[in-house]
C-alpha cells in the first residue's frame, strides 16, 4: 500500500462547494480545493498524488524539480517529500541570495535549492542538463516545472465529481496547463472548460492540443495583469474586497486573476458561457506572505488573509 494513496493522512478536510450570491443573474460556485491540505493544497495535491505513488513503487528516494521564487509546486513538493521521506531538490531560477517565505519554507522542509541563471533555467527540458544534474545529485525522480505530466493530468481529472455535472462551465486558472487538461478530460460532454491564463504564454493552446483532441475548452488571456507574479493595485483591491465579502482568500498569481476576470466579464455583460459557473480554487495562498513583503516596500495595501 502506498503512503500517498492514504488520502486521510494528508487532507485537512473534504473539499466543499461554496455558492456565492447571485451576480447579475449568474450563479458562481467555488470548489474549495485549497482546503485539501495546508501545504499541499489544491491542484498541487492532485498533480503529486500519482507521481509520488509511482516514485515510491519504483523505488526512488529523491525528487528533483524546477521552480521560481513564489512557486506553489515547490512548496507542495517540499512538504510532500518531508512527509513521505523523500530527499527533495529544486533547480531554482534566480540568485541564491534572494530569499522569500516560499523558498525559506522549502529549505525548512529539507529541500536543497540549486539556484541557476535564467539562461541555464531555460535548459530545464534538456536531457543533457538532466544528466548533469544526475551527476551532481545522483539518481532522482524528475518532476517537471509546475508538476504537469500525464500522471498529474490524471490526478487533476479527479477534481470534478458527479455532483458537478449540472454546471454549464468549469473555470480555472492556467499556468502550465495540467489542471485545465484534467478538467477537459473529466468534464461532461455538454460542459465548457474555460481557463484564465496567469502568465504571458501564447503557446498555451498549442501545448494543450498536444494532450487532448477534445474541443470543449478555451483560454482567456485578458487578465494576466502584466505577467507571472506581477503586482497590480486593482487586483490587490479586488482580492481584499472578495475576502471581506465572501470569507474566501485568493492569491494574486492565480485565483485572484481568475475571479477578477469572471466578475469583470459578467459586469461588462460579456459573459457568454452559461449561468451556472463552477470555479476551481487551486490554492496557492502560501505565496501571499512573500507578495506582502513586496507590497509593503511599495507602500501599497497588503493582501489580507
C-alpha positions, 0 to 999 in steps of 0.5 A: 500500500502506498503512503500517498494513496492514504488520502486521510493522512494528508487532507485537512478536510473534504473539499466543499462547494461554496455558492456565492450570491447571485451576480447579475443573474449568474450563479458562481460556485467555488470548489474549495480545493485549497482546503485539501491540505495546508501545504499541499493544497489544491491542484498541487495535491492532485498533480503529486498524488500519482507521481509520488505513488509511482516514485515510491513503487519504483523505488526512488528516494529523491525528487528533483524539480524546477521552480521560481521564487513564489512557486506553489509546486515547490512548496507542495513538493517540499512538504510532500517529500518531508512527509513521505521521506523523500530527499527533495531538490529544486533547480531554482531560477534566480540568485541564491541570495534572494530569499522569500517565505516560499523558498525559506519554507522549502529549505525548512522542509529539507529541500536543497535549492540549486539556484541557476541563471535564467539562461541555464533555467531555460535548459530545464527540458534538456536531457543533457542538463538532466544528466548533469544534474544526475551527476551532481545529485545522483539518481532522482525522480524528475518532476517537471516545472509546475508538476504537469505530466500525464500522471498529474493530468490524471490526478487533476481529472479527479477534481470534478465529481458527479455532483458537478455535472449540472454546471454549464462551465468549469473555470480555472486558472492556467499556468502550465496547463495540467489542471485545465487538461484534467478538467477537459478530460473529466468534464461532461460532454455538454460542459465548457472548460474555460481557463484564465491564463496567469502568465504571458504564454501564447503557446498555451493552446498549442501545448494543450492540443498536444494532450487532448483532441477534445474541443470543449475548452478555451483560454482567456488571456485578458487578465494576466495583469502584466505577467507571472507574479506581477503586482497590480493595485486593482487586483490587490483591491479586488482580492481584499474586497472578495475576502471581506465579502465572501470569507474566501482568500485568493492569491494574486498569481492565480485565483485572484486573476481568475475571479477578477476576470469572471466578475469583470466579464459578467459586469461588462455583460460579456459573459457568454458561457452559461449561468451556472459557473463552477470555479476551481480554487487551486490554492496557492495562498502560501505565496501571499506572505512573500507578495506582502513583503513586496507590497509593503516596500511599495507602500501599497495595501497588503493582501489580507488573509 
